[in-house]
Amino acid sequence: MPAPQTTTHTTPPRPRYRPGSDARFRQRIGDITLSPDTVATPSGLSSTKQVEWQIDDGSTPAHASEADPGGVPGVVGTVRVTATGPGWKHVTAVPVSTLDEVTAIYAKVLHARRLAYQR
């Protein structure tokens, strides 16, 4: 009878964090990319502490016919997020279909505002 085979699984090494290498901590709000140190948009790039944020909720409750299969009414529309840095202003409109998506956008903007005060 042949000896039982053993299989060893190795976990690939995780990338080491290097100061200034914040790829693991990036968030996106539409076409805005946010990291602990930087806000990048198609209109400009600035330090998080130099960017001001605005949010405009343009979502409305969906009609009963637009409810999800479980019968939970959703929302329709977009949430507009404005990031303003030195010499630039960028507006992104994020389409939403659930209240959870609206809440998540608000949470990301709140996080961005907090980063500005922590730096």
JOZI-V114935 format. One record per backbone hydrogen bond with DSSP energy under -0.5 kcal/mol. CO is the residue of the C=O (numbers start at 0). NH is the residue of the N-H. E is the energy in kcal/mol with one decimal. If there is no record, write none. Layout:
co=CO nh=NH e=E
co=CO nh=NH e=E
This chain:
co=7 nh=9 e=-0.5
co=17 nh=20 e=-3.0
co=19 nh=21 e=-1.0
co=21 nh=24 e=-1.7
co=22 nh=25 e=-1.1
co=26 nh=33 e=-3.1
co=28 nh=31 e=-2.0
co=31 nh=28 e=-2.5
co=32 nh=39 e=-2.9
co=33 nh=26 e=-2.7
co=36 nh=47 e=-1.5
co=37 nh=34 e=-2.8
co=38 nh=45 e=-2.3
co=39 nh=32 e=-3.0
co=40 nh=43 e=-0.6
co=43 nh=40 e=-2.6
co=45 nh=38 e=-3.0
co=46 nh=49 e=-1.8
co=47 nh=50 e=-1.2
co=51 nh=83 e=-2.5
co=53 nh=81 e=-2.4
co=55 nh=57 e=-0.9
co=55 nh=79 e=-2.8
co=59 nh=75 e=-2.6
co=62 nh=65 e=-2.2
co=63 nh=66 e=-1.4
co=67 nh=70 e=-2.8
co=70 nh=72 e=-0.6
co=71 nh=67 e=-2.2
co=73 nh=61 e=-2.7
co=75 nh=59 e=-2.6
co=76 nh=95 e=-2.4
co=77 nh=57 e=-1.9
co=77 nh=79 e=-0.5
co=78 nh=93 e=-2.7
co=79 nh=55 e=-2.8
co=80 nh=91 e=-2.5
co=81 nh=53 e=-2.1
co=82 nh=89 e=-2.9
co=83 nh=51 e=-2.5
co=84 nh=87 e=-1.8
co=87 nh=84 e=-1.8
co=89 nh=82 e=-2.8
co=91 nh=80 e=-2.8
co=91 nh=93 e=-0.6
co=92 nh=94 e=-0.6
co=93 nh=78 e=-2.3
co=96 nh=74 e=-1.3
co=97 nh=101 e=-1.5
co=98 nh=102 e=-2.7
co=99 nh=103 e=-2.3
co=100 nh=104 e=-1.8
co=101 nh=105 e=-2.1
co=102 nh=106 e=-2.3
co=103 nh=107 e=-2.0
co=104 nh=108 e=-2.3
co=105 nh=109 e=-2.5
co=106 nh=110 e=-2.4
co=107 nh=111 e=-2.3
co=108 nh=112 e=-2.3
co=109 nh=113 e=-2.2
co=110 nh=114 e=-2.2
co=111 nh=115 e=-1.4
co=112 nh=116 e=-1.0
co=113 nh=117 e=-1.4
co=114 nh=118 e=-1.2
